[in-house]
Amino acid sequence: MTDVGSLGRLIVLVALGGPVVAGNEIARRDVHSHANPEQVRVTHLALDLRVDFRLRQLRGTAILDVARQPGAAPDAPLVLDTKGLAISAVTSGSESGAGVPLEFRLGKLDPVLGVPLNISLPASVKRVKIEYQTSPEASALQWLDPGRTAGKRQPFLFTQSEAIHARTWIPLQDSPGVRITYDATIRVPPDMTALMSAEHGPGENGVFRFRMTRAIPSYLIALAVGDVAFRPLGPRSGVYAERPVVEGAAYEFAETEAMITQTEKRYGPYRWGRYDLLVLPPSFPFGGMENPMLTFATPTVIAGDRSLISLVAHELAHSWSGNLVSNATWSDFWLNEGFTVYIERRVVEDVFGPERAAMEAAEGFHHLVQGLKRLPTRDQILHIDLSGRDPDEGLTEIAYEKGALFLSALEQAFGRIRFDRFLRGYFDHFAFRSITTADFEAYLKKHLLSEDAEAAAKVDVRQWLYEPGLPPHHPEPKSPRFEAVAQAARDWVDGKVTAREIPTARWSTHEWLHFLTALPEKLSVEKLGELDAAFQLTERKNCEIADLWLLIAIRNRYHPADARVDSFLTTIGRRKYVMPLYGALIETPEGRRHAEELFARARAFYHPITADSVARLLAADHPK
């Protein structure tokens, strides 16, 4: 997943248990799951669901193949995670024929975890069939009316299962340490297309069938239904999008196949068959989501100049770090995102050159430094302990940027050739498994640190993983182009040059972002007007640039940008943009009133995750 900002989500789950041994996962207790995989583990899921746009509901069946674990009590029940699901029947069953009814009980509601579903499981039962339907308020599901789509012809549905939202549309063991295969039959209205994170055929008479033969965590199960078209990008890649968007998306993502090839050269074969993307409507709450075989992407990256293509590099990298080798608990989330950011920048360097990679690394380091200033020390740790917190409170820069910086420190100490060889071996060794930080640490010691004591002495692994802040002598990415941009910003602020004299002709998006970031927090309306007149920043279509500019405008009460702020917040639901803008608005009483008015207009458009985040922000007390 992409999107970490100053008001991002922090996902952490804490588990009890030991490391992976001899290829088998030791049972882990996930404090954000009611499930009991250490006793009875789900191994395969078969879905048969009808999509009802009128009722905003999925209804049908989930058939779970289960395996009683060694040492489990003979009368151990099957315990699943649910949230907002209406369970009508549970039987020992198959796709056809009536099974034997099984006793089941729904437990006490936890506002974060939902409701445990306890199913009595006779020793002879290896398969359980659950008939159910979802709630219209399911947090994983966003239902969009035709008017809120690009095509305006058909409604749209998409899911967002990470971190623990899969349980709002499927009864299952919703923990990243439990990997399952799945197949699905999805029934949709005529003239609509269903897509999932799995292999699929063309569909017939509104019925689409899917199959995922590689075991994946529940948070990677994804569904989308809409009026979409497809364009190939290469022999094993392509892009789906709404029809008015698909040509622009195909142009923007044209380098996808080259990225796959470059990543394979360094880190081993791409093991998922196809790599396709689906560009979602603008209410999608994140930049991207790495669902295997079908990355979900925000339309805000379609800038027309391929300047934001690093999102594809990031989500593609997850095909190795996150999907192939997953975090076993959410407290190990850095194993997904730190590795992915590191690989993303290596891919960008290979495809787009070292200058661009250096700018992106320097930009990431800046966000990390800002995050370390903001976060309490307990939240600055890679292997972080956030027991008792809602896992959707927010992601921070720590998992992403500190994780990537740690890997850069290892690369610098051991050299790229050895470190690339280590990473390739790591992905091969742990392929299709979920691991903990302790598993990684043990593998690192055995396969890299032990090879060169002098190099190993340069990296304090324990400090990187388990202590706050940054160790001394950490890497500090720099970009000469950024240094020139920062000087240009100082010269303009000091009045040495006018806005029109700033040498922006060849600036990339990243240079524009660095320029805006380098400006002082307080600027006069006159200075902002000069800048806006020179570069039409209020009307920029590039969402990254527009978002930063609008944040500056709100903080400095630059009212010529007010209409664009309103339009931006009511037509884009990406949390990375939405949350800081609302946060800036509520810093004044007048702004708070306006934020509440905007939210009242936009709430139905936002994904439930975004809507909940904004609602909590507005409900909190803020100094005036």
Secondary structure by P-SEA (a helix, b strand, c coil): ccccccbbbbbbbbbbccccccccccbbbbcccccccccccccbbbbbbbbbccccbbbbbbbbbbbbcccccccbbbbbbbccccccccccccccccccbbbbbbccccccccbbbbbbccccccbbbbbbccccccccbbbbcccccccccbbbbbbbcccccccccccccccccccccccbbbbbcccbbbbcccccccccccbbbbbbcccccccccccccccbbbbbcccccccccccccaaaaaaaacaaaaaaaaaaaccccccccbbbbbbccccccccccccccbbbbbccccccccccaaaaaaaaaaaccccccccccccccccccaaaaaaaaaaaaacccaaaaaaaaaaaaaaaaaaaacccccccccccccccccccccccccccaaaaaaaaaaaaaccaaaaaaaaaaaaaaaccccccaaaaaaaaaaccccccaaaaaaccccccccccccccccbbbbbaaaaaaaaaaaaaaaccccccccccccccaaaaaaaaaaccccccaaaaaaaaaacccccccaaaaaaaaaaaaaaaccccaaaaaaaaaacccccccaaaaaaaaaccaaaaaaaaaaaaaccccccaaaaaaaaaaaaccccc
